Amino acid sequence: MDLLVEVPPNCLNERRYAVETLLSDFLGISADVVTGPPGRTTISADHGGRVVVPDAFFAEVRECTGGQVRMPGSPLARFRPAECGLDVRLVEPELPVLYGAVCSDGWYSAVDGESVTLGVDVFGSAFVLLSRLEEALCDQRDAHGRFPATASLAVRHAFLHRPLVNEYAELLWACMRRAWPSMRRRRREHRVIPTHDVDAAFAFHGSGSGSLFRHLGADVLRRRDPVEACRNVVRWLKVARGRVEADPYNCFDELMTLSERHGLRSRFYMIAGDSAGALDANYGIGDPCIRALMRRIHSRGHELGLHGSYASAADPERLRAEADRLRGVCREEGIVQPRWGGRQHFLRWEPRRGASAWRAAGLEYDSSLGYTDDPGFRCGTCYQYPLFDLAERRRSGVSELPLVLMERAVAPFPAALSERELESAVTRVRTLRERCRLFDGDFVFLLHNSKYKAARHRRLYESMLGAA
């Protein structure tokens, strides 16, 4: 079936991106995108039928990179597709409407013969969330220069914990099936993707007694855990005698074993530069012990990637040098991978230049777009998708693998977990994992090796892997 999508004449690059991402990347349906009349986007087929979507977002802007962009006001309108006879896969029956216009009968959907009108502007709404346009237009930042979750549309309108763009794609698909009952879409596969940012490879190995005293101070004064303090004294003595396996942060083999047990491959993101002193890594990428670790990760079939140093988020040249350094060390160690990607340290992401910086560094994907303190769907999706370059106004050539959950967002790490805290954390993990499964999407989570304590956190980690 040949589909034609007619879009209004302004913001053509942005419109094409939104249409192609929802139709081709999300649903697996190809279509030709051409310029049409203003006021609506129309999808039509060569043998009849059409779906009409209102032009609610792009109609009001000349260029999406400027400041003349209207963000949705409060409260958001709500739409129940089932009440219009649409069978849509949703997290909840009621769907928030970021941009749209009710149809003539007062609903957000109407059918007239072979023509289906959808009142929700799924294309404009998807563009705002996927491109992170709201972050580029908002000056709010935290102490580390990051866009805070509290400033986001998703938190302010209470939809961070549902992949809204996926739901919009499902709504569009239901309308297309109404217009063309024989149409088929590409099947997707649900994936669980464990990732590990190696901020601190070792707690004691390669450092002096100062590291022990820092840990003891944290154990006694902050965590009020004298038993753990005693254990750390014993570990430090073993590491000082050459037993690196006793180092509390050296849990890489256990993390890989747990992933392998579930048929999964972990991704370990390594820092390859020092740009901010203590805020960056406590190791060098060329250290013999780090080289040996990377060889072991590769030999077991797991993936290595770049963890861009603290300052590299705002310095494309530094990021490229770090990517080259990582790949160079890997070549020296005989490590060959079909792809290279990673994540920015501290999740520091620049919405206007992040994608172009990663492309210039020769990296294929980024996985920085999640929040440190609130798990959920920062980009509105659980699918890997192409990033839009807001500065150059085009697809960037880099894809985003959205981070759904960081361990610290659901539980206190590395403090001991009470049974009640553990149950609450496991429930939150399961909920997010199942929402990714509902859309055959990717449950991408982050567990730092330096935060993992087997005796305390294994059950929570296994819930992330899908065992609990």
C-alpha positions in Angstrom: 0.0 0.0 0.0 1.5 3.3 -1.1 0.9 6.2 1.4 1.2 9.9 0.8 1.5 12.4 3.6 0.7 16.0 2.9 2.0 18.5 5.4 1.6 22.3 5.7 4.4 24.4 4.1 6.2 25.8 7.2 8.8 24.0 9.4 9.2 21.3 6.7 12.3 19.7 8.2 10.7 19.4 11.6 7.4 18.1 10.1 9.1 15.5 8.0 11.1 14.3 11.0 8.0 13.9 13.1 6.0 12.1 10.4 8.9 9.8 9.4 9.8 9.0 13.0 6.2 8.0 14.0 5.4 6.2 10.7 8.6 4.6 9.7 10.7 4.3 12.9 7.9 3.5 15.3 5.3 1.7 13.2 7.5 0.5 10.3 5.2 2.0 7.6 6.8 3.9 4.7 5.2 7.0 3.2 6.1 9.8 0.9 6.0 13.3 2.6 5.1 16.2 0.4 4.0 19.8 0.9 0.2 20.3 1.1 -2.3 23.0 2.1 -2.1 24.6 5.6 -4.2 23.7 8.6 -3.9 19.9 8.6 -1.7 16.9 7.9 -3.4 14.3 5.6 -2.4 10.7 5.1 -3.9 9.1 2.0 -3.6 5.9 0.1 -3.5 5.2 -3.6 -6.7 3.1 -3.4 -8.8 5.4 -1.2 -9.2 6.3 2.5 -7.5 9.0 4.5 -6.5 10.1 8.0 -6.6 13.8 8.8 -4.6 15.2 11.8 -4.9 18.9 12.9 -2.0 21.3 12.6 -2.1 22.6 16.2 1.6 23.0 17.1 3.6 23.8 14.0 0.9 26.2 12.7 1.9 28.8 15.3 5.7 28.8 14.7 7.8 30.0 11.9 11.0 28.2 13.0 11.1 25.7 15.8 14.5 26.8 17.0 13.4 30.3 17.9 11.6 31.4 21.0 8.2 31.8 19.5 6.9 28.4 20.5 3.8 27.8 22.6 4.1 25.1 25.3 0.9 23.5 26.4 -1.0 25.2 29.2 -2.6 23.7 32.3 -4.7 21.7 32.7 -4.2 19.4 29.7 -7.3 18.2 27.8 -8.0 14.5 28.2 -9.3 12.1 25.6 -10.7 8.5 26.0 -10.2 6.8 22.6 -12.4 3.8 23.6 -15.4 6.2 23.9 -14.9 6.9 20.2 -14.7 3.2 19.3 -10.9 3.2 18.9 -9.1 0.2 20.2 -5.8 1.7 21.3 -2.9 0.2 23.4 -2.6 2.7 26.2 -1.1 2.8 29.8 -4.3 4.3 31.1 -7.7 4.7 29.3 -7.4 8.5 29.4 -4.8 10.2 27.2 -3.4 13.6 27.9 -3.6 15.9 24.8 -0.6 18.3 24.4 -1.8 19.9 21.2 -5.0 19.3 19.3 -8.4 20.5 18.3 -11.7 18.8 19.0 -13.7 17.6 15.9 -17.1 19.0 15.0 -18.9 16.6 17.3 -16.9 17.7 20.3 -14.7 14.6 20.4 -11.1 14.1 19.4 -12.0 11.7 16.7 -14.6 11.4 14.0 -15.3 9.0 11.1 -16.9 9.9 7.8 -17.0 6.9 5.4 -13.3 6.1 4.6 -12.1 9.3 6.2 -10.9 9.4 9.8 -10.2 12.7 11.6 -8.0 12.6 14.6 -8.2 15.7 16.8 -4.9 15.1 18.6 -1.9 16.6 16.9 0.3 13.5 17.3 3.0 14.8 15.0 3.6 18.2 16.7 3.3 16.7 20.1 5.8 13.9 19.3 8.3 16.5 17.9 8.2 18.6 21.1 9.0 15.5 23.3 11.4 13.6 21.0 13.5 16.7 20.0 13.7 17.9 23.6 12.7 21.3 22.3 11.3 22.2 25.7 14.8 21.8 27.1 16.4 24.0 24.4 13.9 26.8 25.1 14.0 26.7 28.9 16.8 28.3 30.9 16.2 26.4 34.1 19.2 24.2 35.1 20.4 22.6 38.2 23.9 22.9 39.9 25.4 20.6 37.2 23.8 22.5 34.3 21.2 19.8 33.7 17.5 20.4 32.8 15.6 19.4 35.9 12.8 16.9 35.8 10.6 19.4 37.8 10.7 21.8 34.9 9.6 19.3 32.3 6.1 19.0 30.7 6.1 15.4 31.8 6.4 16.1 35.5 4.3 19.3 35.5 1.5 17.4 33.8 2.0 14.1 35.5 2.9 11.8 32.5 6.6 11.1 33.1 5.8 7.5 34.0 4.0 6.7 30.7 5.6 6.7 27.3 3.3 9.3 25.8 4.8 9.3 22.3 4.4 5.6 22.0 0.7 6.0 23.0 0.3 8.7 20.3 1.8 6.3 17.8 -0.7 3.7 18.9 -3.5 6.2 18.6 -2.4 7.1 15.0 -2.2 3.4 14.2 -5.7 2.8 15.4 -7.0 5.5 13.1 -5.0 4.1 10.2 -6.4 0.7 10.8 -9.9 2.2 10.8 -9.2 3.8 7.4 -7.3 0.7 6.0 -8.3 -2.5 7.8 -5.8 -4.6 5.8 -2.8 -2.5 6.7 0.0 -4.2 8.7 2.9 -2.8 10.8 6.3 -4.0 11.6 6.6 -6.2 14.7 9.0 -5.1 17.4 10.8 -7.0 20.2 10.9 -6.0 23.8 14.4 -5.6 25.1 15.9 -5.3 28.6 19.2 -3.4 28.4 21.4 -3.2 31.5 23.9 -0.4 31.4 26.7 0.5 33.9 28.5 3.8 34.1 32.0 3.1 35.4 32.6 6.3 37.3 34.8 4.6 39.9 36.3 1.3 38.8 37.8 0.6 42.3 37.3 1.8 45.8 40.7 0.9 47.2 42.9 -0.5 44.4 45.5 2.0 43.2 44.7 4.5 46.0 46.2 5.1 49.4 44.8 5.0 52.9 42.9 8.2 52.3 40.2 6.2 50.3 39.7 3.9 53.3 39.2 6.8 55.7 36.7 8.4 53.3 34.7 5.2 53.2 34.9 4.8 56.9 33.6 8.3 57.5 30.7 7.7 55.1 29.9 4.3 56.8 29.9 5.7 60.3 28.7 9.2 60.0 26.4 9.2 57.0 25.1 5.6 56.8 25.5 4.8 60.5 26.7 1.4 59.6 29.7 0.3 61.8 29.5 -3.3 60.5 30.1 -2.1 56.9 33.0 0.0 58.2 34.6 -3.1 59.7 34.1 -5.0 56.4 35.8 -2.2 54.5 38.9 -2.3 56.7 39.2 -6.0 55.9 38.7 -5.4 52.2 41.2 -2.6 52.2 43.8 -4.9 53.8 43.2 -7.6 51.2 43.4 -5.2 48.3 46.6 -3.7 49.8 48.1 -7.3 49.6 47.2 -7.6 45.9 43.8 -9.2 46.1 42.0 -6.9 43.7 38.9 -9.1 43.7 38.2 -8.0 47.3 37.7 -4.4 46.2 34.0 -3.6 46.9 33.6 -1.8 43.5 35.1 -4.7 41.6 31.7 -6.5 41.0 32.0 -6.5 37.2 32.1 -10.2 36.8 29.0 -10.7 39.0 27.1 -8.1 37.0 28.0 -9.8 33.8 27.1 -13.2 35.2 23.7 -12.0 36.3 23.0 -10.5 32.8 24.2 -13.7 31.1 21.9 -15.8 33.3 19.0 -13.8 31.9 20.3 -14.0 28.3 21.3 -10.3 28.3 24.4 -8.3 27.4 25.5 -5.5 29.7 26.9 -2.2 28.4 29.8 -0.7 30.3 30.5 3.0 29.7 34.1 4.0 30.5 35.4 7.5 31.2 38.4 8.3 28.9 39.3 11.8 30.0 39.9 14.0 33.0 38.1 17.3 32.7 36.8 18.1 36.2 39.1 16.4 38.8 37.2 14.6 41.5 34.0 14.8 39.5 35.4 12.5 36.9 36.8 9.0 37.1 39.3 7.6 39.7 41.1 5.7 37.0 42.9 6.2 33.6 41.6 4.4 30.5 45.1 3.2 29.8 45.8 1.7 33.2 46.8 -2.0 33.0 44.0 -3.0 35.3 41.4 -1.1 33.3 42.8 -2.6 30.0 42.4 -6.1 31.6 38.9 -5.2 32.7 37.9 -4.1 29.2 39.4 -7.2 27.6 37.4 -9.3 30.1 34.1 -7.5 29.3 34.7 -7.9 25.6 35.7 -11.6 25.8 32.5 -12.4 27.7 30.4 -10.8 24.9 29.4 -7.6 26.6 29.7 -4.1 25.2 32.0 -1.2 25.9 31.1 2.5 25.3 32.1 6.0 26.2 31.1 7.8 29.4 31.8 11.4 28.3 33.7 13.2 31.0 32.0 16.0 33.1 33.1 18.9 30.9 32.8 17.1 27.6 29.1 17.8 27.5 29.9 21.4 26.6 33.1 20.7 24.7 32.6 18.8 21.4 36.4 18.7 20.7 37.0 17.2 24.1 34.3 14.6 23.5 35.8 13.6 20.2 39.3 13.3 21.8 37.9 11.0 24.5 36.0 8.8 22.0 39.2 8.5 19.9 41.2 7.6 23.1 38.7 4.9 24.1 38.7 3.4 20.6 42.5 3.6 20.4 43.0 1.7 23.6 40.4 -0.9 22.6 42.2 -1.4 19.2 45.5 -1.9 21.1 43.8 -4.6 23.2 42.2 -6.3 20.1 38.7 -5.2 21.0 36.6 -4.7 17.9 32.9 -3.7 18.1 30.3 -3.2 15.4 29.0 0.0 17.1 30.1 2.7 19.6 27.9 4.7 21.8 27.5 5.7 25.4 26.3 8.3 27.9 27.4 11.6 29.3 28.7 11.7 32.8 26.1 13.1 35.3 23.6 12.8 32.4 24.7 16.3 31.3 23.1 16.7 27.9 23.2 19.8 25.7 19.9 19.8 23.7 21.1 22.1 20.9 24.5 20.6 20.3 24.6 17.2 22.0 23.6 15.3 18.9 26.0 17.0 16.5 28.9 16.5 19.1 28.2 12.8 19.3 28.1 12.5 15.5 31.4 14.4 15.1 32.9 12.0 17.7 31.9 9.0 15.5 29.4 7.7 18.1 26.2 6.0 16.8 24.0 6.3 19.8 23.6 8.2 23.1 21.8 7.1 26.3 21.9 10.2 28.4 18.2 11.2 28.3 16.8 10.1 31.6 16.6 11.9 34.9 18.8 11.2 37.9 16.0 11.6 40.5 12.8 10.5 38.8 12.5 7.4 36.7 10.4 7.4 33.6 10.2 8.5 30.0 12.0 11.8 29.6 11.7 11.7 25.8 8.2 10.3 25.9 9.2 6.9 24.5 10.8 3.5 25.2 12.0 3.1 21.6 15.5 3.8 20.3 14.9 6.7 17.8 16.8 9.2 15.6 17.8 12.4 17.3 16.8 15.7 15.7 19.6 18.3 15.5 17.9 21.5 16.6 20.8 23.7 15.5 21.1 22.3 12.0 17.3 21.5 11.8 17.7 17.9 10.5 18.1 14.3 11.6 21.5 14.1 13.3 22.6 10.6 12.3 22.8 9.7 16.0 20.1 7.7 17.7 18.9 8.0 21.3 18.5 5.0 23.5 16.3 6.6 26.3 17.3 5.8 29.8 14.2 4.8 31.8 15.7 4.2 35.3 18.8 5.0 37.3 19.2 3.0 40.5 19.3 6.0 42.8 15.9 7.2 41.6 14.1 4.2 43.1 16.2 3.3 46.2 18.9 4.7 48.5 22.3 3.5 47.3 24.5 2.2 48.8 22.7 2.3 52.1 20.9 -0.7 53.5 17.4 -1.2 52.2 14.6 -2.0 54.6 12.1 -4.7 53.5 9.5 -2.0 53.0 11.9 0.2 50.9 12.9 -2.9 48.9 9.3 -3.8 48.1 8.5 -0.3 47.0 11.6 -0.1 44.8 10.9 -3.5 43.2 7.3 -2.4 42.5 8.4 0.8 40.8 10.9 -1.2 38.7 8.3 -3.7 37.6 5.8 -1.1 36.7 8.2 0.7 34.4 9.5 -2.5 32.9 6.0 -3.7 32.1 5.1 -0.4 30.5 8.1 -0.9 28.2 7.0 -4.4 27.5 3.4 -3.2 26.7 4.8 -1.4 23.7 7.5 -4.0 22.8 10.0 -1.3 23.8 13.4 -1.1 25.5 13.7 -1.1 29.3 17.1 0.6 29.6 18.4 1.0 33.2 21.5 2.1 34.9 23.3 0.5 37.8 26.7 1.8 38.8 29.2 -0.8 39.8 30.2 1.5 42.7 26.6 1.4 44.0 26.0 -2.3 43.9 26.3 -4.3 47.1 25.4 -7.9 46.3 23.9 -8.8 49.7 21.7 -5.7 49.8 20.7 -5.0 46.2 20.7 -8.3 44.3 17.0 -8.7 44.4 16.4 -5.2 43.2 18.9 -5.6 40.4 17.3 -8.9 39.4 13.9 -7.1 39.3 15.5 -4.8 36.7 16.7 -7.8 34.7 13.2 -9.3 34.7 13.6 -12.0 37.3 11.4 -10.5 40.0 
